[in-house]
Amino acid sequence: MGKIEDLEVINGEGYQLTTLDKAVALARSNSVWPLPFATSCCGIEFMATMGSMYDLSRFGMERMSFTPRQSDLLIVAGTISKKLAPVLKKVYEQMAEPKWVLSVGACASSGGIFDTYSVLQGIDRIIPVDVYVPGCPPRPEQIIDGVMNIHKLVKHEPMRRRYSEEYRHLLGNYEIEVTNADDDK
Amino acid sequence: MTNNELLEALQERFSSIVLASEILHDALVIEIHPGHALDFITALKNDEVLSFNFLTLIGAVHYPDEAGRELCVVYHLHSWKNAIRLRIKCYLPQENPSIKSLTTIFDGANWMERETYDFFGVNFEGHPNLTRILNMDEMDYHPMLKQYHLEDETREDKDDRFFGR
């Protein structure tokens, strides 16, 4: 559970004030719906992270979303071949804003040991990544640490970030259009 | 049936076709002219005694230093009746690596020949759909040919001294 103490609040008798930005960010960070894009051994570690031993649902991540349109966090765990790269990009493009990306393991982050013609040398060549988790494969504790860092980002992200020129520019570098940012401006 | 019995049977029936033979890793290996491949393997499949009814594998090897026979297409056949395997090698020149497709006699040859085309650029004449199967469609070379590097050329963070390039 997120703690309300994390926020700057004004306490009064029978009420508590904060900014909408911060309240929304707190709510978002405690209900991140992940989309696991797991292709190999990192995916197995991620399954352990989801399971009852490590229990990712403690952090409001109960529901694994196997549809990109209803998820906030893309978790890429495993080797991405160049043939799979357009699929991953399509999945990212289909996610609604705001969206975050967690790159789990050496392969997703840099190609890992697969320095070869058929493997994408890091998913950040096709989509922007928010947090990298090192390891081959990383242990569940490391994946949870990565998720905690994502939560930190979500909690401190201003609501206007996704409408900004900088964000449009960032996605422009990957030849991705910001699709739904204008809809609810 | 032993390898020697198989070799005798082959030499008896196809003496003009078998160019060379050896026993490697407990299996008989023979070399034939690529022009004979389809007819020869069809005959092996239909032969009542030998009955090589199963095509285990098609692959290729690249020997860049052997002029005129750079590409070697290898067929692995299995006779269930005689419980014996046979490897057949056909050498092709790199300029025009063409050989007749086996898809007319073995349906399983379809994907194996696509894979061999994908990685080595061997042209299987008569294949119904000779396109890439494993690599991405945009790839413009055949990566298992030895003139191409195995490593991803776009990677800048690896020092050749430490990564064996």
Boltz contact constraints between the chains, C-beta under 6 A:
constraints:
  - contact:
      token1: [A, 82]
      token2: [B, 136]
      max_distance: 6.0
  - contact:
      token1: [A, 83]
      token2: [B, 136]
      max_distance: 6.0
  - contact:
      token1: [A, 115]
      token2: [B, 151]
      max_distance: 6.0
  - contact:
      token1: [A, 115]
      token2: [B, 152]
      max_distance: 6.0
  - contact:
      token1: [A, 116]
      token2: [B, 150]
      max_distance: 6.0
  - contact:
      token1: [A, 117]
      token2: [B, 143]
      max_distance: 6.0
  - contact:
      token1: [A, 117]
      token2: [B, 152]
      max_distance: 6.0
  - contact:
      token1: [A, 121]
      token2: [B, 152]
      max_distance: 6.0
  - contact:
      token1: [A, 121]
      token2: [B, 155]
      max_distance: 6.0
